[in-house]
Structure formats: structure tokens, C-alpha cells
Amino acid sequence: MNGAELLPCDQVIAQLWEYIDGELSEERAALVRAHLDACAHCFPQHDYQRAFLGFLRLHSRSPIAPALRQRVFEGLLREDAAGGS
């Protein structure tokens, strides 16, 4: 897959939870994976979100509500866009 076929970063970031949860079609998941393999900006966010979700699963007694995951994710994106650490 060449660089011209890669998805834009904003689309990949917007679909990371669905990708991590295995909710994307095989074709879309392959496009996201190809982007993550090539993008130094998005791949660390993918790793962070996987680690964060793993931490929540390990330390949570009940399943994580999708709406809560989305709110946390959106908060992280806002912080990243504002230049926060």
C-alpha cells in the first residue's frame, strides 16, 4: 500500500476505539492498520489508547460503557489539540 492510499490522520484517530475493539470491517481495519504502521503521530496514540483500555479493564469491576470511553477519548483529543501533555 503506498502513501497515496493511506487514510488521513483525523479519520484514523476518530476510528481508533472501533479499530481496537474489532468493530471495523476487515477492509477498513486493514486501512487503519496500514496507516498506523506508517504514521509516527497516530501509532503512539493507538498504543496509549490500548494501554488505557487495558488498565480500565483490569481495574474495573463492570464493563466500560461505550459513551464513557468516547467522552474520555474526546477529552484526550481536545487536550492533544491544545498542546497538552
Number of C-alpha atoms within 10 A of each C-alpha: 8 7 9 7 10 17 16 12 15 9 10 23 19 14 17 24 20 13 20 15 11 11 13 16 11 11 9 15 19 13 17 23 18 17 21 23 11 13 14 10 11 19 18 12 17 18 13 12 18 16 12 12 17 12 11 15 13 9 9 10 8 8 8 12 8 10 9 10 15 13 11 12 17 13 12 16 16 12 12 12 9 9 8 9 6
